[in-house]
Amino acid sequence: MGGVSLNKWDVYIAAVPFEDLPQTKIRPVVILDVETGAVDCLKMTSQPPRPGEYVLKRWKEAGLHKQTTVRTSKRLELPPEAFTKHIGSLHLIDIIEIEKRMSL
């Protein structure tokens, strides 16, 4: 990311690889942890939630343009260069709800 710091609970646009194809898709992700050489994050989508997933309550405040589901079951490790743009940060209400689902 060229010197930009990635922080926990920030929302970024990133190049996310497809699970079954060599291509990537540009999509929002939420940062969970920044490790040496890899960034732990969760996929986000405008699709309806699956069981156990979470629809953000404060998605506008996070800088998103439409209602967004956090795919808590879709944890990713991406290289820092996959992140292209900072969008915003999650609201505390959403952070608490995501943490609840991640601890199940």
C-alpha positions in Angstrom: 0.0 0.0 0.0 2.9 2.3 -0.4 3.3 3.4 3.2 -0.4 3.7 4.0 -1.2 2.0 7.3 -3.9 -0.6 7.4 -5.9 -0.5 10.7 -8.2 -3.0 12.3 -11.9 -2.4 11.4 -11.0 -0.2 8.5 -12.9 -0.8 5.2 -10.8 -0.9 2.0 -11.3 -1.7 -1.6 -9.1 -4.7 -2.5 -8.4 -7.2 -5.3 -9.9 -10.4 -3.9 -9.2 -13.7 -5.6 -12.0 -15.9 -6.7 -12.1 -19.2 -4.8 -12.0 -21.3 -8.0 -10.5 -19.1 -10.6 -7.1 -17.4 -11.1 -8.8 -13.9 -11.5 -9.6 -11.3 -8.8 -12.6 -9.2 -8.2 -12.5 -5.6 -6.8 -14.6 -5.6 -3.6 -14.8 -4.1 -0.2 -13.1 -5.9 2.7 -12.8 -5.2 6.4 -9.4 -5.4 8.1 -9.0 -7.8 11.0 -5.3 -7.9 11.5 -2.1 -6.9 9.8 0.6 -9.5 10.0 4.1 -9.6 8.5 3.5 -10.0 4.8 -0.2 -10.6 5.0 -3.4 -8.8 5.9 -6.2 -10.8 7.6 -9.6 -9.5 6.5 -13.3 -10.4 5.7 -15.1 -10.2 2.4 -18.1 -7.9 2.1 -20.9 -8.1 -0.4 -24.3 -6.5 -1.3 -25.8 -10.0 -1.4 -28.2 -11.1 1.4 -26.7 -12.7 4.4 -26.2 -16.4 4.8 -26.8 -18.0 8.2 -24.3 -16.5 10.7 -23.3 -13.6 8.5 -23.9 -10.0 9.4 -25.6 -7.0 7.7 -24.0 -3.8 8.7 -26.3 -1.4 10.5 -24.1 1.7 9.9 -22.9 0.9 6.4 -23.2 4.6 5.2 -21.1 5.7 8.1 -18.4 3.2 7.0 -18.3 4.8 3.6 -20.2 2.2 1.7 -22.8 3.1 -1.0 -25.3 0.3 -0.3 -26.4 -2.1 2.4 -23.5 -4.5 3.0 -23.2 -8.0 4.4 -20.0 -9.1 6.1 -19.1 -12.6 5.2 -17.8 -13.7 8.6 -17.2 -17.2 7.2 -15.0 -15.8 4.4 -11.8 -14.9 6.1 -8.9 -13.9 3.8 -5.2 -13.3 3.9 -4.2 -10.8 1.2 -0.9 -9.2 0.4 -0.7 -5.4 1.2 -0.5 -4.6 -2.5 -4.0 -5.9 -3.0 -5.5 -2.9 -1.2 -6.3 0.0 -3.4 -8.5 2.5 -1.6 -9.5 3.3 2.0 -13.3 3.8 2.3 -13.9 4.3 6.0 -14.1 2.5 9.4 -16.8 0.4 11.0 -19.0 1.8 13.7 -18.7 0.2 17.2 -22.2 -1.3 16.9 -21.1 -3.2 13.9 -17.7 -4.2 15.3 -19.4 -5.8 18.4 -21.9 -7.7 16.2 -19.1 -9.0 14.0 -17.0 -10.1 16.9 -20.0 -12.0 18.4 -20.3 -14.0 15.1 -16.6 -14.6 14.8 -16.4 -16.1 18.3 -19.1 -18.7 17.5 
